[in-house]
Amino acid sequence: MDNLIVVNKPIQEVFEFMTNQSNAKLWKPFVTESRQITNGEIGVGTQFIEGIDVLNRHFSGIVEILEYQPYHWFAYKTREEPYPFSLLAQMSFEETLAGTLIRGHVDFQGHGLFWNWLTPLIRLFFKSQSKSFYRFKQIMENASKK
């Protein structure tokens, strides 16, 4: 799944807000909890605990940053347990005249007995991802209006 959006904010501000997975609950529709569990600045190896609510079920697991090139690129993945799937997300950032262009790519891999049950959920998730990018844009652009 691929997403593309331009946020009318400087690249540094956009990158720092998005790579801090503690902000995920503010713009990702399924995320109910997200906080950093490793010490230090955000970079390769930084881990967050993330809780999601899906179809009246709560899952909580670890999200880890795999790649981190400030103001250009980052990638993160979910650990497979306790989720019945793993997710790998890659985001690139580019300065444009209109602001910051974000390109996002997300891959899912299912495992376990629940994977067939989750197929409709994955379709719903894909649909909501474009909404979450739009929500991210709104939060970023409205932050300075307050």
C-alpha positions as CSV (number, residue, x, y, z in Angstrom):
1,M,0.0,0.0,0.0
2,D,1.3,3.4,-1.0
3,N,0.4,6.9,0.2
4,L,1.5,10.3,-0.9
5,I,0.7,13.7,0.8
6,V,2.2,17.2,1.0
7,V,2.2,18.9,4.4
8,N,2.6,22.7,4.4
9,K,5.2,22.6,7.1
10,P,9.0,22.5,7.2
11,I,10.6,19.1,6.6
12,Q,12.3,19.0,10.0
13,E,9.0,19.6,11.9
14,V,7.1,17.0,9.8
15,F,9.9,14.4,10.1
16,E,10.3,14.8,13.9
17,F,6.5,14.6,14.6
18,M,6.0,11.5,12.4
19,T,9.1,9.6,13.5
20,N,8.1,10.0,17.2
21,Q,5.8,7.1,17.3
22,S,4.4,8.4,20.6
23,N,2.4,10.8,18.4
24,A,0.8,7.9,16.4
25,K,-2.3,7.8,18.6
26,L,-3.0,11.4,17.5
27,W,-3.3,10.6,13.8
28,K,-3.6,6.8,13.2
29,P,-7.3,5.7,13.6
30,F,-6.7,2.3,15.3
31,V,-3.9,3.3,17.7
32,T,-5.1,3.9,21.3
33,E,-1.7,3.9,23.0
34,S,1.8,4.7,21.9
35,R,4.8,5.5,24.0
36,Q,8.6,5.2,23.8
37,I,10.0,2.3,25.9
38,T,13.7,2.7,25.2
39,N,15.9,5.5,26.5
40,G,17.6,8.2,24.5
41,E,16.9,10.1,21.3
42,I,14.8,8.5,18.5
43,G,16.9,6.6,16.0
44,V,17.6,3.0,14.8
45,G,16.6,0.6,17.5
46,T,14.2,2.9,19.3
47,Q,11.1,1.0,20.5
48,F,7.6,2.0,21.3
49,I,4.7,0.1,22.8
50,E,1.7,0.5,20.7
51,G,-1.9,-0.5,21.5
52,I,-4.6,-0.9,18.8
53,D,-8.3,-1.6,19.0
54,V,-9.7,-3.6,16.1
55,L,-13.2,-5.2,16.0
56,N,-13.6,-4.8,19.7
57,R,-10.3,-6.5,20.5
58,H,-7.2,-4.8,22.0
59,F,-3.7,-5.7,20.9
60,S,-0.6,-4.3,22.4
61,G,2.9,-4.8,20.9
62,I,6.3,-3.4,20.1
63,V,7.1,-1.1,17.2
64,E,10.8,-0.7,16.4
65,I,12.6,1.8,14.2
66,L,14.8,-0.1,11.7
67,E,16.1,2.8,9.6
68,Y,16.5,6.4,10.4
69,Q,18.0,9.1,8.2
70,P,17.0,12.5,9.7
71,Y,14.7,14.6,7.4
72,H,14.9,12.0,4.6
73,W,13.8,8.5,5.5
74,F,12.7,6.2,8.2
75,A,11.3,2.7,8.4
76,Y,9.7,0.8,11.3
77,K,8.2,-2.6,11.9
78,T,5.9,-4.3,14.4
79,R,7.0,-7.4,16.2
80,E,4.9,-10.3,15.2
81,E,3.7,-11.2,18.7
82,P,1.0,-10.6,19.9
83,Y,-0.3,-9.3,16.6
84,P,-1.4,-12.0,14.1
85,F,0.5,-10.0,11.4
86,S,3.6,-8.0,11.0
87,L,3.8,-4.6,9.4
88,L,6.7,-2.9,7.8
89,A,6.3,0.8,7.0
90,Q,8.8,3.0,5.0
91,M,8.5,6.7,4.8
92,S,10.4,9.2,2.7
93,F,10.4,13.0,3.1
94,E,11.2,15.6,0.5
95,E,11.2,19.4,0.6
96,T,9.0,21.0,-2.1
97,L,7.8,24.5,-2.8
98,A,4.4,23.5,-1.2
99,G,5.9,22.1,2.0
100,T,7.0,18.5,2.8
101,L,6.2,15.6,0.5
102,I,5.7,12.4,2.4
103,R,5.8,9.0,0.5
104,G,4.6,6.1,2.6
105,H,4.7,2.4,1.8
106,V,3.3,-0.3,4.1
107,D,3.6,-4.1,3.7
108,F,1.6,-6.6,5.7
109,Q,2.4,-10.2,6.4
110,G,0.0,-12.4,8.1
111,H,0.6,-15.5,10.2
112,G,-1.2,-17.8,12.6
113,L,-4.8,-19.0,12.7
114,F,-6.4,-15.6,12.6
115,W,-5.0,-14.4,9.3
116,N,-8.0,-15.5,7.2
117,W,-10.3,-13.8,9.7
118,L,-8.3,-10.6,9.4
119,T,-8.4,-10.3,5.6
120,P,-11.5,-8.0,5.7
121,L,-9.8,-6.0,8.5
122,I,-6.7,-5.5,6.4
123,R,-8.8,-4.1,3.6
124,L,-10.3,-1.7,6.1
125,F,-6.9,-0.8,7.4
126,F,-5.7,0.0,3.9
127,K,-8.7,2.3,3.4
128,S,-8.0,4.1,6.7
129,Q,-4.3,4.6,5.9
130,S,-5.0,7.3,3.4
131,K,-7.3,8.9,5.9
132,S,-4.6,8.8,8.5
133,F,-2.2,10.6,6.2
134,Y,-4.9,13.3,5.7
135,R,-5.4,13.4,9.5
136,F,-1.6,13.8,10.0
137,K,-1.7,16.7,7.5
138,Q,-4.6,18.4,9.3
139,I,-2.9,18.1,12.7
140,M,0.4,19.4,11.5
141,E,-1.1,22.3,9.5
142,N,-3.5,23.3,12.2
143,A,-1.0,23.3,15.0
144,S,0.3,26.7,14.2
145,K,-3.3,28.2,14.0
146,K,-4.0,27.6,17.7
